[in-house]
Structures are given as C-alpha cells and as structure tokens.
Amino acid sequence: MRDNNLVRQLRACETMGQATDICSDKTGTLTQNEMTVVSCFFGPKSPTGPSDSTVEIETSRLSVQSASHLRQSIVINSTAIESREGSGRQFLGSQTEAGLLRFAQDYLGLDQLDTERSNAEVVDLLPFDASRKYMITIIKLPGGSYRAYLKGAPETLLRNCTTITGPPGEQYHITLNDRVTEEIYSKISEHASRSLRTIAICYRDLDTLPESGGSIDFEQVMQSLTFQ
C-alpha cells in the first residue's frame, strides 16, 4: 500500500517476485498509442532528421503551392475523420492516416478537414488493402481533367513512378532516374532501420480516366506516377 501497488490477490505479488522478464505489447503501454510523423523528405537530396523541429524546418521550405498540393494529397486520399470534443480536436480511424492528418494540421496549414474535403469532387476511390499496400482517390479538377492521389508502401509505388517533385520551394518535376531512385531507396532503408513506418505519397494527372468493363481501370492509373 505504501508503494501504491495494490493487488487483488496476494499471490500475484509472490508471482511477480519470481519474474525476471516481462513481455508487453508496447503500443499504448510504453508509447502514447499515437502515430506521429517524425521524418520526411521532399524531392531529391532533401532528407530530414528524426526530430520534430527538423520536420518543421523541412516543411517550411516548401512553396505555398507545393504545401497545398501535398496537403490535398493527404486529406483527400484518407478515410480518417475528425472529432471535436470541447476545445479538443482528434482524428479517428487508421492510426497511420491520423498521423498524416496531424502532420498536415501542424505543418501544411490544414484547418477544417471537412471543408478541405468538400472542395474536392471525388470520382472514385480504391481503399487500402494489405495485399495491394496502397490506396487511390481520384478527383475531378475544375478544368475537366482528373487527378489521382496515391499513398502506400514505397517499394510498391516507387516502381510505378517516372518523375519526382523538385527540391522544396521549386515547382518543376525531375525525371526519376536510377541515381535518384537509389537515393530514395537509401532513405527508405534508413527510416526502416530506425523502426519507422515508411509511407510514400504520389499523384498523377489524367486528361481522361482509363476504363475496363465499365469501371475505372486502377491498374492503368498506377502508371507514370509523380513521387511527392
């Protein structure tokens, strides 16, 4: 009682006294049970470190248009929802998606999630599936063309990318050659070695939507992607 270690059965204390190792699920026990973006990179030769301050510095280098484009990629291509309790605000759903939405809120200027989504005309979506390892949401742009937003496992999406967004602050795209691809894979391996969950975010602009059997052919959509 003095140690604030109250137990219902005395033998539990005796049992614990004999224990030399404890096996515990770390999620929610040794952690906050909350996914958080701790490292990111945009364009070639633009890696960040593991600290939140470094993420802040990196995202501050993005142009307004690039930050807006990335924010839309995260917000629209997601099934997580926002919940408000009192003055608090939280995202419910996939922990990975919630972590990305918090990143968009903290660093990319996300205000109201519902408002941002309501401005996009969603045509169709392919939900995340463990066998595919990616998710696609297609929207119709004001000019009549289409844009597909994709996120998922880098090793799955990267092999379908042909271009990459330029360095932070730049508007142009760079052809994804072997050197740049190897650079990205190196960063992926570095993140994975630190037990981080790596997520790739890509998009593709389309004049028309490829169809097969009267529905959108997502396999065709998956070609010629731009790695964000």
Rosetta blueprint (number, residue, H / E / L):
1 M L
2 R L
3 D L
4 N L
5 N L
6 L L
7 V L
8 R L
9 Q L
10 L H
11 R H
12 A H
13 C H
14 E H
15 T H
16 M H
17 G H
18 Q L
19 A L
20 T L
21 D L
22 I L
23 C L
24 S L
25 D L
26 K L
27 T L
28 G L
29 T L
30 L L
31 T L
32 Q L
33 N L
34 E L
35 M L
36 T L
37 V L
38 V L
39 S L
40 C L
41 F L
42 F L
43 G L
44 P L
45 K L
46 S L
47 P L
48 T L
49 G L
50 P L
51 S L
52 D H
53 S H
54 T H
55 V H
56 E H
57 I H
58 E H
59 T H
60 S H
61 R L
62 L L
63 S L
64 V H
65 Q H
66 S H
67 A H
68 S H
69 H H
70 L H
71 R H
72 Q H
73 S H
74 I H
75 V H
76 I H
77 N L
78 S L
79 T L
80 A L
81 I E
82 E E
83 S E
84 R E
85 E E
86 G L
87 S L
88 G E
89 R E
90 Q E
91 F E
92 L E
93 G L
94 S L
95 Q H
96 T H
97 E H
98 A H
99 G H
100 L H
101 L H
102 R H
103 F H
104 A H
105 Q H
106 D H
107 Y H
108 L L
109 G L
110 L L
111 D L
112 Q L
113 L H
114 D H
115 T H
116 E H
117 R H
118 S H
119 N L
120 A L
121 E E
122 V E
123 V E
124 D E
125 L E
126 L E
127 P L
128 F L
129 D L
130 A L
131 S L
132 R L
133 K L
134 Y E
135 M E
136 I E
137 T E
138 I E
139 I E
140 K E
141 L L
142 P L
143 G L
144 G L
145 S L
146 Y E
147 R E
148 A E
149 Y E
150 L E
151 K E
152 G E
153 A L
154 P H
155 E H
156 T H
157 L H
158 L H
159 R H
160 N H
161 C E
162 T E
163 T E
164 I E
165 T E
166 G L
167 P L
168 P L
169 G L
170 E L
171 Q L
172 Y L
173 H E
174 I E
175 T E
176 L L
177 N L
178 D H
179 R H
180 V H
181 T H
182 E H
183 E H
184 I H
185 Y H
186 S H
187 K H
188 I H
189 S H
190 E H
191 H H
192 A H
193 S H
194 R L
195 S L
196 L L
197 R L
198 T L
199 I L
200 A E
201 I E
202 C E
203 Y E
204 R E
205 D E
206 L E
207 D L
208 T L
209 L L
210 P L
211 E E
212 S E
213 G L
214 G L
215 S E
216 I E
217 D L
218 F H
219 E H
220 Q H
221 V H
222 M L
223 Q L
224 S L
225 L E
226 T E
227 F E
228 Q L
